[in-house]
């Protein structure tokens, strides 16, 4: 599986997907790889923090409701690090509430996608926020 990504990594963006749902992670991975992007997966906030440091993604998709460290906390920690403060974070949630969107903005996220998302929504977000053509 990793060999596929290495051929497209030169043209696409490096994308980190953080979600405790294996189904969501795999769907996002498939959609993003089809768009030519290099994908790194994390299953929770703690896992994500080490992967942000190791892989330096150009854009991050982050679920809100996760065990241990939720998406708001994860985003806030990433944004407080001067090395990664510029990296766009797109919050993912099954809730489409105004409060959730506002709270996401407060911790520094650039956008908010409601699950289930489409391939087009993911690729459009990558194109818009990472400066990479999808």
C-alpha positions as CSV (number, residue, x, y, z in Angstrom):
1,X,0.0,0.0,0.0
2,X,2.8,2.4,0.8
3,X,4.4,1.9,-2.6
4,X,1.4,3.5,-4.3
5,X,1.8,6.6,-2.2
6,X,5.5,7.1,-3.0
7,X,4.8,7.5,-6.7
8,X,2.2,10.3,-6.2
9,X,3.8,11.9,-3.2
10,X,5.9,14.3,-5.4
11,X,2.8,15.9,-7.0
12,X,0.2,15.8,-4.2
13,X,0.0,17.3,-0.8
14,X,1.0,15.4,2.4
15,X,-2.2,15.0,4.3
16,X,-2.8,13.8,7.9
17,X,-6.2,12.3,8.7
18,X,-7.0,12.0,12.4
19,X,-10.1,9.9,13.2
20,X,-10.9,7.2,15.7
21,X,-13.2,5.5,13.2
22,X,-11.3,3.0,11.0
23,X,-14.0,3.4,8.4
24,X,-13.6,7.1,8.1
25,X,-9.8,6.9,8.1
26,X,-9.9,4.3,5.3
27,X,-12.5,6.2,3.2
28,X,-10.5,9.5,3.5
29,X,-7.3,7.6,2.6
30,X,-8.8,6.1,-0.5
31,X,-10.3,9.4,-1.7
32,X,-7.1,11.4,-1.1
33,X,-4.8,8.8,-2.7
34,X,-7.1,8.8,-5.7
35,X,-6.6,12.5,-5.8
36,X,-2.8,11.9,-5.9
37,X,-2.0,12.9,-2.3
38,X,0.3,11.3,0.2
39,X,-1.7,10.2,3.2
40,X,-0.7,9.6,6.9
41,X,-3.3,8.2,9.3
42,X,-3.7,8.7,13.0
43,X,-6.3,7.1,15.2
44,X,-6.4,9.7,18.0
45,X,-5.0,13.0,19.1
46,X,-1.9,11.6,20.8
47,X,-1.1,9.4,17.8
48,X,-1.6,12.5,15.6
49,X,0.8,14.7,17.6
50,X,3.8,12.4,17.0
51,X,2.8,12.0,13.3
52,X,2.6,15.8,12.8
53,X,6.1,16.0,14.1
54,X,7.4,13.1,12.1
55,X,5.7,13.7,8.8
56,X,5.1,17.6,8.7
57,X,1.8,17.4,6.8
58,X,0.7,20.3,4.6
59,X,-2.9,19.9,5.7
60,X,-4.7,18.1,8.5
61,X,-8.2,16.6,8.7
62,X,-9.2,16.2,12.4
63,X,-12.2,14.4,13.9
64,X,-13.8,16.3,16.8
65,X,-15.1,13.4,18.9
66,X,-12.2,11.2,19.9
67,X,-11.2,9.4,23.1
68,X,-8.4,10.8,25.3
69,X,-7.6,14.0,23.3
70,X,-10.5,15.4,21.3
71,X,-10.2,17.3,18.0
72,X,-10.4,20.7,19.6
73,X,-7.6,19.9,22.0
74,X,-5.5,18.3,19.2
75,X,-6.0,21.3,16.9
76,X,-5.1,23.8,19.7
77,X,-1.9,21.9,20.5
78,X,-0.9,21.8,16.9
79,X,-1.6,25.5,16.4
80,X,0.4,26.5,19.5
81,X,3.5,24.9,18.0
82,X,5.3,27.6,15.9
83,X,6.6,25.0,13.5
84,X,3.0,23.9,12.6
85,X,0.9,26.9,13.4
86,X,0.6,27.6,9.6
87,X,-0.7,24.1,8.7
88,X,-4.4,24.3,7.9
89,X,-6.6,22.1,10.1
90,X,-10.0,21.0,8.8
91,X,-12.4,19.7,11.5
92,X,-14.5,16.7,10.8
93,X,-17.8,16.0,12.6
94,X,-21.1,14.2,12.3
95,X,-22.7,17.3,13.9
96,X,-23.4,20.4,11.9
97,X,-24.0,22.8,14.7
98,X,-23.1,26.5,14.8
99,X,-21.5,26.0,18.2
100,X,-19.2,23.3,16.9
101,X,-18.1,25.4,14.0
102,X,-17.4,28.4,16.2
103,X,-15.5,26.3,18.7
104,X,-13.4,24.9,15.8
105,X,-12.5,28.4,14.7
106,X,-11.6,29.4,18.2
107,X,-8.9,26.7,18.4
108,X,-7.6,27.7,15.0
109,X,-9.2,25.4,12.4
110,X,-9.7,26.8,8.9
111,X,-12.7,24.8,7.9
112,X,-15.4,22.4,9.1
113,X,-16.6,19.4,7.1
114,X,-19.7,17.4,8.1
115,X,-19.4,13.6,8.0
116,X,-20.2,11.7,5.8
117,X,-18.0,13.7,3.5
118,X,-17.6,13.1,-0.3
119,X,-14.4,12.6,-2.2
120,X,-15.1,16.0,-3.9
121,X,-15.3,17.8,-0.6
122,X,-12.1,16.3,0.7
123,X,-10.2,17.0,-2.5
124,X,-11.6,20.6,-2.8
125,X,-10.5,21.3,0.8
126,X,-7.0,20.0,0.1
127,X,-6.8,22.1,-3.1
128,X,-8.1,25.2,-1.3
129,X,-6.0,25.1,1.8
130,X,-2.8,23.4,0.9
131,X,-2.1,25.3,-2.3
132,X,-1.9,21.9,-4.1
133,X,-3.9,21.2,-7.2
134,X,-6.2,18.2,-6.7
